[in-house]
Amino acid sequence: MPHTGVGVQFRRVKVQRFRLPWPAWFSRGIPALGVGLVLGSCAPATNLLSPTGPRFEGRYAPHPPPATSPDSSIRVVTFNIRFAHEIDRAIEVLQDDSLRGADILALQEMDETGAERIARVLGYDYAFYPAVIHPTSGRYFGPAVLSRWPIERSWKVLLPHAGRTRGQRRTASAAILRVRDTRVLAYAVHLETPASISEAGQRDQALAVLSDAAGWRGPVVIAGDFNSEGIGLVFERQGYVWLTKWVGPTVSWFSWDHVFVRQLVPARPRSAGVVRDVRGASDHRPVWAVALTAGAAAPRPLSPRSAR
């Protein structure tokens, strides 16, 4: 049964400050102004701070898993489905040619019903750890990891700092996947909005995920809604490849939904992209990226022309 737990205190991580490039600063400032005016007085969220739950899991992927193929690619999709309201439309979108059959699917703003339905209809195993009971919907709200490969283990990552507008805490959902013969650590992430947290606070949240993954020796996939474009610099400085750096806008005219990998390399041709037609499923657009296990290819660095 779902349950809540006691709060967990975080020690602030001291990091070297850096300035975001102008486009990233602009992408933070404009939405923060508008959203801040709207959310000036908001009902507080009910934070779910137990490190062990609530937890929702399901097994809908075919087992044994699909037969091993010579293809070493791993397709990753991330999609923020706004408040999990339009699940049926989201399922239609996720069957688009660029998204269908993703090995790893990271979803944000999910509730337990939506995560389970997507997994069941599309044939995924899943792990969902809600961060809060959201005051807007009155339902669970958080990120979920889905995979057509077996999930060996999953857990919740508590992120530091409460948002200014709702006192909301964010989490990431993590899972160890057995993708063919490779164990992959995958995260579904949703950082706080720029209206509710500072640039340094967002950086601390990203570093909490990176710290959780630091001891893993194999491939790592970190995907989600980062509510920032400039945050990608934090991942690059930690040795991650920013697969979706050049995909363009993913919500309105901002590029906030991304995929980062470690010990994986971009595939060719066309390693990443955005599906523009979401059929009313969300205000965000799903993002996809394809990577190869290290050593499978030695591609040239990504460029804006090749990524689109």
Buried (B, 14 or more C-beta within 10 A) or exposed (E): EEEEEEEEEBEEEEEEEEEBEEEBBBBBEBBBEEBBEEBEEBEEBBBBBBEEBBBBBBEBBEEEBEEEEEEBBBBBBBBBBBBBBBBEBBBBBBEBEBBEBBBBBBBBBBBBEBBBBBBEBBEBBBBBBBBBBBBEEEBBBBBBBBBBBBBEEBBBBBBBBBBBBBBBBBBBBBBBBBBBEBBBBBBBBBBBBBBBBEBEBBBBBBBBBBEBBEEBEBBBBBBBBBBBBBBBBBBEEBEBBBBBBBBBBBBEEBBBBBBBBBBBBBBEEBBBBBBEEBEEBBEBBBBBBBBBBBEBBEBEEBEEEBBE
